[in-house]
Amino acid sequence: MNQSTIKKLKDNALAIEKFRTLADSEQEWLLPLFAKSTILALKILDAIADNPLTFEEIAQICECSPQTVSQILNGLEQGGMTIQLDKLAAFAPKGRLRKLARR
């Protein structure tokens, strides 16, 4: 992943976090407008919404490399998104608000 793409994700981290709080119907019509890297970032965030996973596990779920997972998550975290990262695993504790409401 190139530095320009990582910078765009970093710059848009809070907007991506806000997008995740929208209702499914609102997300559905907005999603086609996003770049592939943003869609991948959303898939990664969905994968770690409920429990921590290693970068390898996330990569397998999202069909990308562990390095790409690490770059995306680090960019989003640097952009202000709430993500718990360590050397091996990641967790986005908030997840989607509607998932929390169903519990």
Secondary structure, 3 states (H helix, E strand, C coil): CCHHHHHHHHHCHHHHHHHCCCCHHHHHHHHHHCCHHHHHHHHHHHHCCCCCEEHHHHHHHHCCCHHHHHHHHHHHHHCCCCCEECCCEEECCCCCHHHHHHC
